[in-house]
Each structure stands twice: as C-alpha cells, then as structure tokens.
Amino acid sequence: MEIFTIIMILISALASGGVVYWLLQRKARDLVNLHRQEIESMRREAEAEANRIRQEARLQGQEEGYRFKREAEREIKEQKGELQAFEKRLLQKEEQIDRKEELFSQKELEIRERSRELSKLEKKIQERDHELSGIISLQRSTLERIAGMTTEEAKSYLLNSLEQEVRFEAGKLLKKIEAETREEADKKAKEIISLAINRYAGEYVAEKTVSVVALPSDEMKGRIIGREGRNIRALEAATGMDLIIDDTPEAVILSGFNPVRREVARIALERLVSDGRIHPARIEEMVKKAEMEVDAAIKEAGEQAAFDVGVHGMHPELIKILGKLRYRTSYSQNILQHSLEVAFLCGVMASELKISVKKAKRAGLLHDIGKAVDHEVEGPHALIGADIAKKFGEHPDIVHAIAAHHEDIKPESVLAVLVQAADALSGARPGARRELLESYVKRLADLEAVTTSLPGVQKSFAIQAGREVRIMVQSEKVSDEEAAIICRDAVKKIESELSYPGQIKVTVIREVRAVDYAK
C-alpha cells in the first residue's frame, strides 16, 4: 500500500514536471518572439534614422558646395579685377616709357647738334688764342722795352706791392671781424646768462646751520655739566665739539669746524635734554643714534640732489660726500643748494650752446664737492674736489671743470667756463650770501662817494643792495651829451677803484625844471 502510494506520488510529480517544462518552454518561445519583434522594430528605426542622416548630409554637402562655389567665383572675380588694374598700370607705364624714349631721342639729337657747334667754337677759340698769344708776346716785348724791366722783375714788383696792400687790408678786416665777433659774443653771452637766470627760479634765502641748542630752563645747564663736569666732558669727547655754557639764557652754544659733527652734537644734545636722563653712558648711546640718523640724512640728501638734477651712475661714496654739503655753508649760503643752482644754470646755458647738458649738470653739481672735506684736507677746495671726482671715476672733462672753477688751474674747455659763470651767478645774486652790516654799509658809502666825486654830479644814490647807482647831475651845468660821458666815466671809476661781486648798473639822471609864477 505504501509502495503504491509512493509510486502514485512519483507519477504525479513526473506529470507535474512535464507540465511545468511545457509551460516554461512556451514562455521562452513567447519571449524570443517578443525580442525578435523589438529587434526588428529597432532595426527599422535605425535604418530610417540612417536614411534621414544621409539625406541631411547630402543636403548639407550640397549647401557647402554651393557656398564654396560662390566664394571661388567671388575670389576669381576679384583676382580678375586686380589683373585688369595691373594690366592697365602696365599699359600706362609702357606709354610713359615710350614718351621718355622719344624725349631721350630728341635730347640725343640736340646734344649731337650742340657738340658740333661746340667743336666749331673750339676751333675758333684756338685760332683766337693763337692770335692773342702773338699780341701778348708783342705787348710784353713793348712793355719790357718801355719799362726797362724784364717780365720776372715786373712780376716780383707787382707781387710785393700786392702783398703789402693785401696785408694792410687783411689787418683792417681782421680787426673789424675781431671787434664784431667780440661784440656779438658778449651780446650772446649776456643773452644766455639772462636766459639761464630767468629760467631758474631759486630761493633767495638759503638754509642756515644752527649751532645753538635751546633749553627748557637754566637748571638744565647744571645737569648738562654734571658732577665735576663729567657729562660735558663725555659729550665733548663723543662729538668732538666744544660746548659753551655761559650767561646766555636757556641756550647752549656748540662750537666746531666740522658741520656734520656739529649737527650730530646738536641732535644728541636735544634728545638728551628732551629725555632728561643725562649721564656718560646715555650720552654715548644718544651720540651713536644721532650719528646713524645724520648718516642716513646725508645719504638721502645726496641721492635727492642727484635725482633732482638728473645725474645717474654716481659712485655711492661720492653721493655720500655730496650729501655732506647739506651741513656746509659759505657766507650763510647752503652749499648743497648752491650746487643745485649751479647745476641747473649750467644745464640751461649748455642747452643754448648745443653741448652736453648732462655733463654740464654733473660738473655743476660736483664743482664744490671739495668743501665737504676741506676742513680735513689741506689745499684749495677746487683741487680737493677734482681729486675726489677723479678717485671715484668721473670723466676727465668734469674733473677739469671742478679744478678750474676758481682758476686754480687755467680753464681749457667750454664746460669749465660754464661752471665758472654759473658759480658766479649763484653766489653773486641778491640775497644769496650774507655779509656783515659794517662791510655792507661801507661798500654802499664807497659807491656813492666814488660817483659823487665826478664833476657836475649833484647827488648819488646806491640802491638794490649796491647793485645799482643812480647819479643826479646839475642840469644847468651838464648837457644831455655830457650826461652820457659822465655815465661812462662813472663806470670806469667804479671798475678801477671798487671791489664788488657781479655787476653794478649806473644810471645818470638829468632833470630840467621850468618854474614861473602867475600873478
């Protein structure tokens, strides 16, 4: 029974498996058919898309072909136009060449005709020359017989006479040319100098180095001196300056020949007074800081001066020496400012004379470089400056101009004379340098006394700081013509008897008055 049951179950299972297999097989065939339909549909769509793309490509190719064809036709048309224009120009050239060829042919014919005429003239001239030679020989023999001299003797006599006459005329002409040249050169020099002065507008009062340190109170003097004078000794030893502490209220005077050291001492003393802590160690510290500050200021001043003038490529040590001139004065005129003025004036005059402006400015800027160290080195500052410039590789022309600007050596170039003139202009202009009141008053009094001593002079007035003198003459004793003579005599007397910088303008005034009374 159990075996039968098992057999039936197996038969049922086999029957169910066959059904399942049949169902799966049918399902597989359905799926295969479905995929085949999808593949066929995709193939048809792909073929349609390919046909569409081929159609678009064909249309686009046709459009590109049409466009290329139009462009090619346009280029061919343009080239054809250019060829036609070129052909037209060639035809014109050919016509011009033909015309020139005709002209040349005509000229050639004219030249041949002229050559034949010249040949005939040459024959006539040769015949006339032969006739003249015979006439000259006859006249020469006749002259020799009449004069009693041979041809050589007559020639020698004539040459000697002509030589003396030519020498005399040449001397007169040379003297005239020399006078005209001197007058023209003087006029041109005045024009150049006046132009340089007008184009350079400098300050009339230069900066003055201060050697007096103000104190907040007189009690500070004792602190500066210190116990048994140790502070003042330390300050003098560190700076190399002499401190003068006297009865001057609230002030200490610094005395010394080195302007840079004096500036260091001034800055250090001002810092010490402001700080209040004054003792030897603090003094040395402040002096070192002041030295560093002054060194930086010197370098900056030199670089700024070179930049203002437009001078480049200068040795760093030379720039530093140039910056020291900031603390150097001459008759209260700051030497660095004076050097800048001279450089600008040299540049203006050099441009008028058509010589190197850069070289002129460089020579003007460095002309007083020796004054930065003339308290340390023996000799004239011009020669000292020339040695310094030569040491640091400056051009020989600039070295010579520096050495010759005070005629320690003879100037041998236009540049040296320009530096001389610019130096005199900068130093002699009104307000540039200060002089003592006594010498100033004496100079004006001497100027008035010299001009008043002339005959016919009523009164003289020195004006414009002695740059001009106006002479009043007696109108009843002096005529207009005599007034001009008095003016010239005054100029000569001033030049021979007085010593003065620059020039003095002399003006003679003759006034005529007519007075009457109505009754």
Salt bridges, closest charged atoms under 4 A:
GLU38 OE1 - HIS35 ND1 3.80
GLU40 OE2 - ARG43 NH2 2.00
GLU40 OE2 - ARG44 NH1 3.60
GLU47 OE2 - ARG43 NH1 2.71
GLU49 OE2 - ARG52 NH2 1.87
GLU56 OE2 - ARG52 NH1 2.70
GLU64 OE1 - ARG67 NH2 2.42
GLU71 OE2 - ARG67 NH1 3.17
GLU78 OE2 - ARG74 NH1 3.25
GLU108 OE2 - ARG112 NH2 2.83
GLU113 OE1 - ARG116 NH2 2.31
GLU163 OE2 - ARG167 NH2 3.44
GLU178 OE2 - ARG182 NH2 3.55
ASP186 OD2 - LYS190 NZ 3.31
ASP218 OD1 - LYS221 NZ 3.90
GLU263 OE2 - ARG266 NH2 2.57
GLU270 OE2 - ARG266 NH1 2.94
ASP275 OD2 - ARG277 NE 2.86
ASP275 OD2 - ARG282 NE 3.24
GLU285 OE1 - ARG282 NH1 3.37
GLU285 OE2 - LYS289 NZ 3.48
GLU291 OE2 - ARG261 NH1 2.95
GLU293 OE1 - ARG271 NH2 2.64
GLU341 OE2 - ARG429 NH2 2.38
ASP368 OD2 - HIS338 NE2 3.38
ASP368 OD2 - HIS367 NE2 3.18
ASP368 OD2 - LYS371 NZ 3.78
ASP368 OD1 - HIS381 NE2 3.07
ASP368 OD1 - HIS405 NE2 3.27
ASP374 OD2 - ARG328 NH2 2.72
ASP374 OD1 - HIS375 ND1 3.73
GLU376 OE2 - HIS375 NE2 3.37
GLU394 OE1 - ARG362 NE 2.63
ASP397 OD2 - LYS359 NZ 3.31
ASP397 OD2 - HIS395 ND1 3.64
ASP423 OD1 - HIS338 NE2 2.73
ASP423 OD1 - HIS367 NE2 3.25
ASP423 OD2 - HIS406 NE2 3.79
GLU435 OE2 - ARG443 NH2 2.75
ASP446 OD2 - LYS442 NZ 3.01
GLU468 OE2 - ARG470 NE 3.13
ASP480 OD1 - ARG510 NH1 2.89
GLU511 OE1 - ARG513 NH2 3.26
